[in-house]
């Protein structure tokens, strides 16, 4: 596996190194030793799958508030998606910046989002499937979200939005004020961190 740091510090894109011969293909998708510099002493505690039928579908932008924040490793197993992360770490020079990557079954890339990031994706091909590896258990009381179309973020989704959950469509827009200092963006009346 080859780890490529992304422009937003702490995030990374991971390439598989497939071996192909007359029988087909073999590729390592996860190895704690090879991913040790990203994982540190974290452990994967949940592995989830999502199947998404229609191109243009958006899931996200999701995160968990402290103390339940999590690192995620995400990979597309079937089809293709435009996968997006948003930096929610107020002390970061890239606070509220986003980065997107095409993840597909064909390119076998995996995105690593450390704690303090929101995550979402848009489906590019029919019946796309995503695999998520999480370092924290899901805590419904700690779930948070950003609007996929928030002008404060300016995410450039490649397709018109065709499907989105009611919850994701109703996340509040970012606004200034109400937080722990002048100009601190708040979402759903809570500070990110």
KEBA-38872 format. One line per field, with one value per residue: residue number from 0; residue in three letters; chain; x, y, z of N, C-alpha, C, O in turn. Coordinates in nm, 3 decimals, padded with zeros to 5 digits. Each point is the difference from the previous one (the first is absolute). Layout:
i c(NUM	...)
aa c(Ala	...)
ch c(A	...)
n.east c(X	...)
n.north c(Y	...)
n.up c(Z	...)
ca.east c(X	...)
ca.north c(Y	...)
ca.up c(Z	...)
c.east c(X	...)
c.north c(Y	...)
c.up c(Z	...)
o.east c(X	...)
o.north c(Y	...)
o.up c(Z	...)
//
This chain:
i c(0	1	2	3	4	5	6	7	8	9	10	11	12	13	14	15	16	17	18	19	20	21	22	23	24	25	26	27	28	29	30	31	32	33	34	35	36	37	38	39	40	41	42	43	44	45	46	47	48	49	50	51	52	53	54	55	56	57	58	59	60	61	62	63	64	65	66	67	68	69	70	71	72	73	74	75	76	77	78	79	80	81	82	83	84	85	86	87	88	89	90	91	92	93	94	95	96	97	98	99	100	101	102	103	104	105	106	107	108	109	110	111	112	113	114	115	116	117	118	119	120	121	122	123	124	125	126	127	128	129	130	131	132	133	134	135	136	137	138	139	140	141	142	143	144	145	146	147	148	149	150	151	152	153	154	155	156	157	158	159	160	161	162	163	164	165	166	167	168	169	170	171	172	173	174	175	176	177	178	179	180	181	182	183	184	185	186	187	188	189	190	191	192)
aa c(Unk	Unk	Unk	Unk	Unk	Unk	Unk	Unk	Unk	Unk	Unk	Unk	Unk	Unk	Unk	Unk	Unk	Unk	Unk	Unk	Unk	Unk	Unk	Unk	Unk	Unk	Unk	Unk	Unk	Unk	Unk	Unk	Unk	Unk	Unk	Unk	Unk	Unk	Unk	Unk	Unk	Unk	Unk	Unk	Unk	Unk	Unk	Unk	Unk	Unk	Unk	Unk	Unk	Unk	Unk	Unk	Unk	Unk	Unk	Unk	Unk	Unk	Unk	Unk	Unk	Unk	Unk	Unk	Unk	Unk	Unk	Unk	Unk	Unk	Unk	Unk	Unk	Unk	Unk	Unk	Unk	Unk	Unk	Unk	Unk	Unk	Unk	Unk	Unk	Unk	Unk	Unk	Unk	Unk	Unk	Unk	Unk	Unk	Unk	Unk	Unk	Unk	Unk	Unk	Unk	Unk	Unk	Unk	Unk	Unk	Unk	Unk	Unk	Unk	Unk	Unk	Unk	Unk	Unk	Unk	Unk	Unk	Unk	Unk	Unk	Unk	Unk	Unk	Unk	Unk	Unk	Unk	Unk	Unk	Unk	Unk	Unk	Unk	Unk	Unk	Unk	Unk	Unk	Unk	Unk	Unk	Unk	Unk	Unk	Unk	Unk	Unk	Unk	Unk	Unk	Unk	Unk	Unk	Unk	Unk	Unk	Unk	Unk	Unk	Unk	Unk	Unk	Unk	Unk	Unk	Unk	Unk	Unk	Unk	Unk	Unk	Unk	Unk	Unk	Unk	Unk	Unk	Unk	Unk	Unk	Unk	Unk	Unk	Unk	Unk	Unk	Unk	Unk)
ch c(A	A	A	A	A	A	A	A	A	A	A	A	A	A	A	A	A	A	A	A	A	A	A	A	A	A	A	A	A	A	A	A	A	A	A	A	A	A	A	A	A	A	A	A	A	A	A	A	A	A	A	A	A	A	A	A	A	A	A	A	A	A	A	A	A	A	A	A	A	A	A	A	A	A	A	A	A	A	A	A	A	A	A	A	A	A	A	A	A	A	A	A	A	A	A	A	A	A	A	A	A	A	A	A	A	A	A	A	A	A	A	A	A	A	A	A	A	A	A	A	A	A	A	A	A	A	A	A	A	A	A	A	A	A	A	A	A	A	A	A	A	A	A	A	A	A	A	A	A	A	A	A	A	A	A	A	A	A	A	A	A	A	A	A	A	A	A	A	A	A	A	A	A	A	A	A	A	A	A	A	A	A	A	A	A	A	A	A	A	A	A	A	A)
n.east c(00.084	-00.147	00.168	-00.217	00.199	-00.157	-00.114	-00.156	00.101	00.168	-00.030	-00.150	00.175	-00.180	00.222	-00.173	00.049	-00.144	-00.102	00.128	-00.187	00.134	00.115	00.178	-00.159	00.199	-00.158	00.198	-00.153	00.091	00.082	-00.062	00.051	-00.129	-00.154	00.170	00.102	-00.105	00.056	00.209	-00.064	-00.001	-00.207	00.064	-00.135	00.065	-00.154	00.054	-00.216	00.114	-00.221	00.129	-00.216	-00.052	00.025	00.199	-00.005	-00.155	00.221	-00.163	00.183	00.095	-00.131	00.208	-00.198	00.121	00.130	-00.163	00.122	-00.025	00.111	00.048	-00.084	00.067	-00.170	00.107	-00.196	-00.140	00.065	-00.171	00.193	-00.173	00.214	-00.166	00.177	-00.080	00.136	00.005	00.187	-00.133	00.064	-00.174	00.210	-00.020	00.053	-00.107	00.206	-00.027	-00.076	00.066	-00.130	00.125	-00.204	00.180	-00.189	-00.085	-00.110	-00.204	-00.098	00.184	-00.216	00.176	-00.165	00.156	00.095	-00.222	-00.069	-00.021	-00.191	00.115	-00.213	00.144	-00.221	00.171	00.014	-00.090	-00.177	-00.016	00.207	-00.128	00.221	-00.137	00.180	-00.101	00.048	-00.183	-00.029	-00.123	00.032	-00.156	00.060	00.112	-00.196	00.153	-00.068	00.096	-00.032	-00.146	-00.194	00.101	-00.152	-00.103	-00.159	-00.217	-00.133	00.205	-00.211	00.090	-00.091	-00.128	-00.061	00.092	00.199	-00.193	00.167	-00.177	00.041	00.029	-00.193	-00.026	00.149	00.047	-00.120	00.172	00.075	-00.042	00.178	-00.018	00.165	00.164	-00.153	00.106	-00.206	-00.069	00.126	-00.200	00.027	-00.167	00.065	00.091	00.092	00.131	00.127)
n.north c(-00.117	00.097	00.053	00.045	00.081	00.022	00.077	-00.160	00.181	-00.144	00.162	-00.165	00.013	-00.133	00.002	-00.059	-00.186	00.101	-00.181	00.065	-00.126	-00.169	00.009	00.138	00.010	00.106	00.001	00.103	-00.114	-00.190	00.195	-00.150	-00.201	-00.114	-00.102	-00.143	00.005	-00.163	-00.215	-00.016	00.148	00.131	00.016	-00.166	00.182	00.140	-00.162	00.186	-00.066	00.084	-00.030	00.017	00.026	00.170	-00.039	00.058	-00.226	00.101	-00.041	00.071	00.047	-00.198	00.026	-00.037	00.038	00.187	-00.168	00.097	00.178	00.062	-00.189	00.132	-00.208	00.149	-00.149	00.057	-00.065	00.174	-00.064	00.149	00.057	00.141	-00.069	00.012	00.134	-00.034	00.157	-00.172	-00.035	00.022	-00.185	-00.115	-00.058	-00.213	00.134	-00.191	-00.071	00.060	-00.207	00.046	-00.174	-00.015	-00.040	-00.130	-00.073	00.154	00.179	-00.086	00.175	00.065	00.022	00.140	-00.094	00.159	-00.064	00.003	-00.212	00.163	-00.114	00.002	-00.055	00.010	-00.047	-00.147	-00.148	-00.059	00.042	00.222	-00.084	00.045	00.029	-00.066	00.130	-00.129	00.220	00.039	-00.028	-00.144	00.214	-00.160	-00.086	-00.171	-00.104	-00.033	00.213	-00.083	00.222	-00.152	00.084	-00.111	00.166	-00.048	-00.142	00.035	-00.114	-00.066	00.039	-00.204	-00.082	-00.036	00.174	-00.204	-00.033	00.016	-00.064	-00.113	-00.207	-00.165	-00.094	-00.153	-00.127	00.019	00.185	-00.014	-00.019	00.208	-00.078	00.138	00.101	-00.130	00.073	00.187	00.024	-00.008	-00.097	00.066	-00.178	00.068	00.200	-00.102	00.008	00.099	00.188)
n.up c(00.000	-00.141	00.140	-00.045	00.063	00.160	-00.178	-00.008	00.088	-00.044	-00.153	-00.033	-00.140	00.008	-00.037	-00.130	00.112	-00.141	00.088	-00.173	00.003	-00.057	00.193	-00.022	00.159	00.017	00.161	00.030	00.120	00.069	00.077	00.156	-00.079	-00.143	00.128	00.020	-00.199	-00.115	-00.036	-00.079	00.158	-00.182	00.089	-00.135	-00.010	-00.163	-00.031	-00.117	00.003	-00.174	00.027	-00.181	00.058	00.138	-00.220	00.091	-00.005	00.131	00.027	00.137	00.115	-00.036	00.183	00.079	00.103	00.036	00.058	-00.116	00.067	-00.215	00.053	-00.177	00.001	-00.154	-00.003	-00.189	00.089	00.032	-00.205	00.018	00.101	00.041	00.015	00.154	-00.036	00.209	-00.083	00.145	-00.117	00.181	00.110	-00.081	-00.060	00.073	00.173	00.051	00.058	-00.215	00.052	-00.210	00.060	-00.185	00.085	-00.025	-00.098	-00.140	00.084	00.036	-00.098	00.115	00.065	00.004	00.125	-00.005	00.191	00.040	-00.030	-00.153	00.041	-00.191	-00.049	-00.175	00.014	-00.016	00.169	-00.198	00.134	00.028	-00.021	00.181	-00.028	00.168	-00.014	00.155	00.026	-00.126	00.220	-00.120	-00.058	00.032	00.200	-00.094	-00.025	-00.161	-00.001	-00.185	00.004	-00.074	00.082	00.167	00.002	00.194	-00.065	-00.044	00.140	-00.063	00.067	00.020	00.188	-00.180	00.126	00.034	00.098	00.117	00.134	00.076	00.077	-00.152	-00.060	00.163	-00.110	00.219	-00.051	-00.143	00.210	-00.065	00.118	00.176	-00.115	-00.081	-00.144	00.058	-00.085	00.211	-00.159	-00.073	00.132	-00.132	-00.085	-00.177	00.202	-00.156	00.015)
ca.east c(-00.084	00.077	-00.072	00.025	-00.063	-00.083	00.026	-00.051	00.088	-00.057	-00.075	00.088	-00.055	00.079	-00.008	00.030	00.099	-00.054	00.080	-00.085	00.055	-00.101	-00.116	-00.076	00.065	00.007	00.045	-00.019	-00.084	00.021	00.110	00.034	00.143	00.023	-00.074	00.033	00.029	-00.129	-00.086	00.056	-00.049	-00.144	-00.044	-00.125	-00.102	-00.121	00.015	-00.135	-00.017	-00.119	-00.028	-00.066	-00.050	-00.013	00.097	-00.047	-00.034	00.099	-00.005	00.092	00.137	-00.018	00.110	-00.043	00.056	00.074	00.123	-00.024	00.056	00.056	00.071	-00.066	00.066	-00.112	00.039	-00.110	00.017	-00.072	-00.038	00.089	-00.056	00.083	00.006	00.038	00.026	00.004	00.076	-00.078	00.088	00.013	00.139	00.068	00.005	-00.094	-00.134	-00.114	00.035	-00.040	00.080	-00.074	00.072	-00.081	00.031	-00.073	00.044	00.111	00.127	00.031	00.055	-00.067	00.019	00.014	-00.043	00.018	-00.099	-00.010	-00.040	-00.130	00.016	-00.114	00.036	-00.104	00.008	00.028	-00.043	-00.110	00.025	00.133	00.009	00.108	00.040	00.051	00.065	-00.010	00.077	-00.086	-00.135	-00.101	-00.070	-00.106	-00.011	00.114	00.005	-00.010	00.005	00.009	-00.077	00.078	-00.001	00.027	00.090	00.121	00.094	00.020	00.039	-00.032	-00.046	00.009	-00.130	-00.120	-00.045	-00.123	-00.056	00.066	-00.092	-00.062	00.092	00.115	-00.047	-00.042	00.108	00.001	00.115	00.095	-00.021	00.101	-00.053	-00.061	00.097	00.091	00.078	-00.045	00.035	00.012	-00.116	-00.073	-00.093	-00.105	00.016	00.107	00.134	00.048	00.093)
ca.north c(00.117	00.123	00.109	00.132	00.108	00.092	00.141	00.031	-00.076	-00.111	-00.088	-00.070	-00.089	-00.122	-00.085	-00.142	-00.043	-00.129	-00.097	-00.066	-00.104	-00.065	-00.039	00.117	00.109	-00.004	00.128	00.017	00.116	00.051	-00.062	00.090	00.033	00.094	00.123	00.038	00.144	00.068	-00.050	00.014	-00.107	-00.018	-00.129	-00.001	-00.060	-00.020	-00.003	00.018	-00.001	00.067	-00.024	00.121	-00.044	00.096	00.108	00.129	-00.012	00.049	-00.035	00.086	-00.006	-00.051	-00.008	-00.021	00.095	-00.059	-00.080	-00.116	00.018	-00.125	-00.007	-00.086	-00.044	-00.029	-00.059	-00.039	-00.139	-00.022	00.126	00.114	00.113	00.117	-00.003	00.135	00.024	00.140	00.019	00.068	00.030	00.146	00.044	-00.039	00.103	-00.036	-00.006	00.010	-00.031	-00.134	-00.068	-00.112	-00.100	-00.107	-00.135	-00.095	-00.140	-00.013	00.059	-00.064	00.096	00.013	00.132	00.001	00.126	-00.008	00.067	00.143	00.021	-00.045	-00.088	-00.030	-00.037	-00.003	-00.120	00.029	-00.114	-00.074	-00.109	00.012	-00.046	00.058	-00.068	00.097	-00.053	00.106	-00.022	00.027	-00.051	00.099	00.056	00.083	00.129	00.083	00.018	00.135	00.006	00.126	00.000	-00.035	00.114	00.121	00.090	00.024	-00.107	00.007	-00.129	-00.008	-00.136	-00.017	-00.027	00.055	-00.085	-00.072	-00.059	00.034	-00.026	00.119	00.048	00.068	00.121	00.100	00.050	00.147	00.067	00.058	00.143	00.060	00.047	-00.099	-00.101	00.033	00.119	00.071	-00.062	-00.144	-00.061	-00.097	-00.082	-00.052	00.065	-00.062	00.012	-00.129	-00.059)
ca.up c(00.000	-00.011	00.067	-00.056	00.078	-00.077	00.034	00.133	00.091	00.075	-00.090	-00.093	-00.101	00.008	-00.119	00.008	-00.097	-00.044	-00.074	-00.098	-00.085	-00.083	00.082	00.039	00.073	00.146	00.056	00.144	00.025	00.135	00.075	00.109	-00.006	-00.109	00.029	00.138	00.016	00.001	00.108	00.135	00.088	-00.023	-00.051	-00.074	00.086	-00.082	-00.145	-00.054	-00.145	-00.054	-00.142	-00.050	-00.130	-00.109	-00.014	00.049	00.142	00.097	00.142	00.074	00.051	00.136	00.097	00.138	00.096	00.112	-00.003	-00.085	-00.133	-00.052	-00.127	-00.097	-00.122	-00.090	-00.128	-00.087	-00.040	-00.126	-00.060	00.022	00.074	00.027	00.145	00.046	00.142	00.040	00.124	00.104	00.112	00.002	00.009	-00.123	-00.104	-00.107	00.060	-00.092	-00.139	-00.042	-00.100	-00.057	-00.079	-00.057	00.046	-00.085	00.004	-00.094	00.045	00.129	00.096	00.128	00.060	00.146	00.062	00.145	00.084	-00.029	-00.139	-00.048	-00.116	-00.084	-00.137	-00.103	-00.082	-00.140	-00.081	00.064	00.095	00.061	00.139	00.078	00.123	00.097	00.121	00.101	00.123	00.116	-00.017	-00.034	00.115	-00.058	00.067	-00.039	-00.146	-00.051	-00.145	-00.073	-00.124	-00.119	-00.091	00.076	-00.073	00.079	-00.035	-00.145	-00.058	-00.143	-00.031	-00.146	-00.062	00.062	00.111	-00.035	00.122	00.126	00.111	00.059	00.104	-00.061	-00.067	00.099	00.086	-00.009	-00.060	00.093	00.027	00.087	00.128	00.086	00.041	00.110	-00.032	-00.119	-00.127	00.006	-00.064	00.080	-00.075	00.088	00.130	00.077	-00.055	-00.047	00.096)
c.east c(00.089	-00.085	00.044	-00.067	-00.079	00.028	-00.052	00.071	-00.077	-00.078	00.097	-00.082	00.092	-00.025	00.026	00.109	-00.042	00.103	-00.095	00.077	-00.116	-00.125	-00.090	00.086	-00.001	00.049	-00.026	-00.079	00.019	00.114	00.042	00.149	00.026	-00.068	00.033	00.024	-00.128	-00.083	00.055	-00.048	-00.151	-00.028	-00.130	-00.103	-00.132	00.040	-00.141	00.003	-00.120	-00.008	-00.088	-00.038	00.018	00.113	-00.063	-00.040	00.114	-00.031	00.101	-00.054	-00.007	00.127	-00.060	00.069	00.082	-00.095	-00.010	00.057	00.077	00.088	-00.080	00.097	-00.112	00.051	-00.126	00.027	-00.064	-00.042	00.102	-00.075	00.100	-00.006	00.060	00.025	00.004	00.070	-00.082	00.084	00.026	00.144	00.078	00.004	-00.096	-00.143	-00.107	00.038	-00.044	00.097	-00.081	00.089	-00.101	00.054	-00.083	00.050	00.122	00.130	00.043	00.063	-00.084	00.034	00.006	-00.036	00.021	-00.114	-00.002	-00.035	-00.145	00.024	-00.131	00.046	-00.121	00.026	00.018	-00.048	-00.111	00.051	00.142	-00.006	00.123	00.024	00.065	00.063	00.008	00.082	-00.079	-00.138	-00.094	-00.074	-00.108	-00.012	00.111	00.004	-00.018	00.007	00.008	-00.086	00.094	00.014	00.028	00.096	00.128	00.107	00.032	00.044	-00.051	-00.035	-00.003	-00.134	-00.111	-00.044	-00.135	-00.070	00.081	-00.101	-00.057	00.094	00.116	-00.041	-00.033	00.110	00.004	00.123	00.092	-00.037	00.106	-00.070	-00.060	00.096	00.089	00.087	-00.048	00.048	00.013	-00.122	-00.063	-00.096	-00.100	00.016	00.104	00.134	00.042	00.082	00.032)
c.north c(00.124	00.114	00.134	00.104	00.092	00.144	00.041	-00.092	-00.105	-00.097	-00.062	-00.081	-00.121	-00.083	-00.144	-00.030	-00.138	-00.085	-00.073	-00.107	-00.065	-00.039	00.118	00.097	-00.028	00.137	00.002	00.129	00.058	-00.078	00.097	00.039	00.106	00.135	00.058	00.149	00.084	-00.038	00.029	-00.114	-00.021	-00.142	00.017	-00.073	-00.025	-00.005	00.002	00.003	00.086	-00.030	00.115	-00.022	00.100	00.101	00.133	-00.004	00.054	-00.058	00.090	00.141	-00.033	00.008	-00.032	00.102	-00.074	-00.033	-00.122	00.016	-00.124	00.025	-00.094	-00.034	-00.043	-00.044	-00.034	-00.142	-00.031	00.136	00.109	00.110	00.115	00.019	00.132	00.000	00.151	00.008	00.082	00.037	00.150	00.050	-00.027	00.115	-00.029	-00.016	00.036	-00.012	-00.142	-00.054	-00.119	-00.089	-00.097	-00.132	-00.095	-00.141	-00.017	00.056	-00.050	00.095	00.003	00.137	-00.016	00.139	-00.014	00.066	00.148	00.031	-00.042	-00.079	-00.017	-00.039	00.011	-00.120	00.039	-00.111	-00.074	-00.110	00.000	-00.043	00.058	-00.083	00.103	-00.077	00.114	-00.036	00.034	-00.057	00.114	00.043	00.094	00.138	00.097	00.027	00.147	-00.003	00.141	-00.012	-00.026	00.120	00.132	00.090	00.032	-00.105	00.002	-00.131	-00.006	-00.145	-00.018	-00.019	00.079	-00.097	-00.063	-00.057	00.049	-00.027	00.131	00.060	00.077	00.130	00.111	00.043	00.152	00.051	00.048	00.146	00.047	00.049	-00.113	-00.104	00.053	00.119	00.061	-00.072	-00.150	-00.064	-00.107	-00.076	-00.056	00.052	-00.065	00.032	-00.138	-00.069	00.101)
c.up c(00.000	00.057	-00.059	00.089	-00.093	00.045	00.137	00.099	00.078	-00.087	-00.100	-00.100	-00.006	-00.126	00.037	-00.103	-00.051	-00.074	-00.094	-00.074	-00.077	00.078	00.032	00.077	00.149	00.046	00.149	00.022	00.139	00.065	00.110	-00.004	-00.107	00.025	00.138	00.016	-00.003	00.122	00.139	00.086	-00.014	-00.049	-00.077	00.086	-00.074	-00.146	-00.057	-00.152	-00.036	-00.149	-00.047	-00.145	-00.113	-00.006	00.040	00.147	00.085	00.136	00.069	00.009	00.150	00.083	00.136	00.090	00.106	00.114	-00.092	-00.141	-00.041	-00.120	-00.088	-00.112	-00.093	-00.136	-00.078	-00.051	-00.135	-00.055	00.027	00.073	-00.001	00.150	00.051	00.150	00.023	00.135	00.099	00.122	00.004	00.002	-00.129	-00.100	-00.116	00.054	-00.103	-00.148	-00.031	-00.104	-00.051	-00.084	-00.060	00.055	-00.084	00.023	-00.089	00.054	00.138	00.102	00.127	00.058	00.151	00.050	00.150	00.075	-00.036	-00.144	-00.019	-00.129	-00.074	-00.138	-00.091	-00.090	-00.147	-00.094	00.071	00.092	00.055	00.146	00.066	00.126	00.091	00.116	00.100	00.124	00.125	-00.030	-00.034	00.125	-00.052	00.062	-00.040	-00.150	-00.037	-00.151	-00.052	-00.125	-00.118	-00.094	00.070	-00.078	00.077	-00.029	-00.149	-00.063	-00.144	-00.035	-00.151	-00.071	00.068	00.110	-00.037	00.122	00.119	00.111	00.052	00.106	-00.060	-00.069	00.098	00.098	-00.014	-00.076	00.111	00.022	00.097	00.126	00.079	00.052	00.111	-00.034	-00.128	-00.125	00.003	-00.064	00.090	-00.091	00.099	00.142	00.090	-00.065	-00.048	00.109	00.105)
o.east c(00.104	-00.114	00.119	-00.123	00.042	00.065	00.053	-00.020	-00.109	-00.018	00.108	-00.114	00.122	-00.113	00.092	00.019	00.051	00.088	-00.098	00.118	-00.110	-00.106	-00.120	00.110	-00.094	00.094	-00.104	00.041	-00.036	00.007	00.046	00.034	00.072	00.046	-00.068	-00.039	-00.002	-00.059	-00.078	00.010	-00.060	00.086	-00.082	00.021	-00.084	00.088	-00.082	00.102	-00.103	00.100	-00.096	00.086	00.033	00.035	-00.118	-00.014	00.117	-00.116	00.117	-00.107	-00.048	00.112	-00.122	00.121	-00.024	-00.101	00.075	-00.035	00.043	-00.017	-00.055	00.077	-00.078	00.098	-00.100	00.103	00.040	-00.048	00.120	-00.121	00.120	-00.103	00.101	-00.073	00.039	-00.036	-00.036	-00.056	00.074	00.028	00.114	-00.097	-00.029	-00.082	00.008	-00.083	-00.004	00.074	-00.064	00.097	-00.101	00.117	-00.118	00.108	00.089	00.106	00.115	00.072	-00.120	00.115	-00.080	00.063	-00.067	-00.091	00.104	00.018	-00.048	00.099	-00.107	00.118	-00.115	00.113	-00.073	-00.026	-00.003	00.102	00.065	-00.100	00.109	-00.095	00.090	-00.061	00.051	00.010	00.054	-00.041	00.020	-00.045	00.029	-00.033	-00.008	00.096	-00.079	00.035	-00.042	-00.020	00.106	00.096	-00.037	00.111	00.101	00.118	00.116	00.081	-00.117	00.085	-00.045	-00.011	00.016	00.012	-00.096	-00.123	00.123	-00.120	00.062	00.018	00.033	00.075	-00.001	-00.027	-00.021	00.104	-00.044	-00.050	00.063	-00.110	-00.016	-00.039	-00.042	00.109	-00.070	00.116	00.038	-00.111	00.070	-00.050	00.039	-00.024	-00.001	00.009	-00.044	-00.027	00.078)
o.north c(00.004	00.020	00.032	00.004	00.026	00.022	00.093	-00.121	00.026	-00.116	00.052	-00.038	00.015	-00.034	-00.030	00.076	-00.102	00.050	-00.060	00.016	00.055	-00.021	-00.017	00.034	-00.061	00.055	-00.048	00.106	00.115	-00.122	00.110	00.112	00.096	00.102	00.092	00.058	00.111	00.086	00.019	-00.116	-00.071	-00.064	00.086	-00.115	-00.076	00.074	-00.087	00.032	-00.006	00.002	00.038	-00.021	-00.040	00.060	00.026	00.106	-00.025	-00.004	00.003	00.033	00.083	-00.009	00.005	00.023	-00.118	00.068	-00.096	-00.078	-00.079	00.098	-00.099	00.084	-00.089	00.052	-00.041	-00.026	-00.094	00.085	-00.025	00.018	-00.019	00.040	00.046	-00.063	00.076	-00.071	00.114	00.031	00.051	00.109	00.044	00.075	00.088	-00.069	00.104	00.028	-00.085	00.074	-00.069	00.045	-00.031	-00.033	00.023	-00.022	-00.079	-00.061	00.020	-00.045	-00.030	00.044	-00.072	00.099	-00.082	00.057	00.058	00.114	-00.093	00.022	-00.007	00.010	-00.001	-00.025	00.085	00.025	-00.003	-00.064	-00.105	00.022	00.002	-00.047	00.073	-00.093	00.107	-00.117	-00.005	-00.009	00.114	-00.084	00.113	00.097	00.119	00.061	00.073	-00.102	00.096	-00.110	00.061	00.009	00.106	-00.042	00.036	00.025	-00.016	00.001	00.028	-00.076	00.090	00.032	00.048	-00.121	00.070	-00.008	00.012	00.020	00.106	00.122	00.109	00.097	00.117	00.077	00.052	-00.066	00.026	00.066	-00.080	00.055	-00.111	-00.089	00.082	00.014	-00.064	-00.040	-00.059	00.020	-00.073	00.054	-00.055	-00.072	00.022	00.009	-00.102	-00.114	-00.029)
o.up c(00.066	-00.043	-00.002	00.006	-00.112	00.102	00.060	-00.001	00.052	00.038	-00.025	00.026	-00.006	-00.032	00.076	-00.094	00.046	-00.070	00.044	-00.031	-00.003	-00.060	00.024	-00.043	00.052	-00.058	00.046	-00.048	00.023	-00.010	-00.030	00.037	00.024	-00.051	00.045	00.101	00.053	00.066	00.094	-00.039	00.081	-00.061	00.033	00.039	00.048	-00.044	00.032	-00.062	00.068	-00.072	00.068	-00.086	-00.112	00.102	-00.027	00.062	-00.027	00.043	-00.036	-00.051	00.078	-00.052	00.018	-00.013	00.025	00.018	00.019	-00.089	00.085	-00.073	00.047	-00.045	00.036	-00.053	00.057	-00.062	-00.069	00.075	00.003	-00.019	-00.020	00.054	-00.052	00.077	-00.088	00.093	-00.029	00.105	-00.084	-00.052	-00.013	-00.012	-00.081	-00.060	-00.065	-00.087	00.089	-00.065	00.079	-00.061	00.064	-00.018	-00.022	00.054	00.030	-00.017	00.039	00.088	-00.003	-00.008	00.059	-00.037	00.063	-00.061	-00.033	-00.044	00.064	-00.070	00.060	-00.033	00.044	-00.042	-00.051	-00.117	00.123	-00.026	00.008	00.068	-00.057	00.063	-00.042	00.053	-00.033	00.037	00.111	-00.116	00.043	00.078	-00.037	-00.069	00.028	-00.048	00.060	-00.060	00.066	-00.052	-00.011	-00.077	-00.050	-00.032	-00.061	00.020	-00.038	-00.093	-00.027	-00.045	-00.071	-00.119	00.112	-00.016	-00.031	00.003	-00.007	-00.020	-00.015	00.005	00.047	00.001	-00.037	00.092	-00.110	-00.006	00.112	-00.090	00.069	-00.005	-00.051	00.076	00.082	00.056	-00.079	-00.009	-00.101	00.050	00.070	-00.099	00.103	00.096	00.121	-00.122	00.053	00.037	00.092)
//
